[in-house]
Amino acid sequence: QVQLVESGGGLVQAGGSLRLSCAASGNVFSIHSMGWYRQAPGKKRELVATITGGENSVYADSVKGRFTISGGDAKNTVALQMYALKSEDTAVYYCNAETRTPGRIKDYWGQGTQVTVSS
């Protein structure tokens, strides 16, 4: 089992910035990658960014150049720095950890944190 605790989020004006953080505990040695997903009202949960081994990161096209993911290394924390926020970034943001053990891949999720961007 892996537990994920998120912090950050809130209300910000368009063009502003926010930072999300997530700390993992429990069976952390099984974590392969960590990342952030988001879900806006009436929409499916979507990938924002992931990072593997503290180096290899993947971003959604919609956030490239505006968001930066960091961590995901042995410290078992991951952060998402968000700049130039837009109203369409408004969503609940979820921290994710993908764990890998022999013969099994499993995802864990945080409780979610609300990000609201006012225009």
C-alpha positions, 0 to 999 in steps of 0.5 A, spaced: 500 500 500 502 507 498 499 513 501 499 519 497 498 526 501 497 532 497 498 540 498 497 546 495 492 548 490 487 554 491 484 560 487 488 564 483 487 569 477 489 567 470 496 568 469 498 567 476 502 561 478 501 555 483 505 549 486 502 543 488 506 538 492 505 530 494 508 526 499 508 518 498 509 513 504 508 506 505 510 501 500 514 506 497 520 502 494 515 499 489 514 506 486 516 506 479 513 513 477 509 519 480 505 524 477 499 529 476 492 528 473 486 532 473 479 532 472 474 538 470 467 538 471 463 533 466 470 531 463 474 525 464 480 524 468 486 526 464 494 526 464 497 533 466 505 530 467 508 524 470 516 523 472 520 517 472 526 516 476 526 523 477 529 525 470 524 522 465 518 527 464 512 527 460 507 533 459 500 533 456 500 538 450 496 543 453 501 544 459 507 544 456 512 550 457 507 552 463 508 547 468 514 543 471 514 537 474 519 535 479 521 529 484 519 522 483 526 520 486 528 517 492 525 522 496 518 519 494 515 526 493 513 530 487 511 537 485 507 541 480 509 548 479 504 551 474 505 558 471 501 562 466 494 559 469 488 559 464 481 558 466 481 551 462 486 549 468 481 549 473 480 542 475 481 537 481 488 535 481 490 528 483 497 525 485 498 519 482 503 513 484 504 507 479 507 501 483 511 495 480 512 489 483 513 482 480 507 481 475 503 486 478 502 494 476 498 498 480 496 505 481 495 509 487 491 516 488 491 522 492 485 525 495 485 530 490 486 538 491 482 543 487 485 548 483 480 554 480 483 559 476 479 565 475 478 569 469 
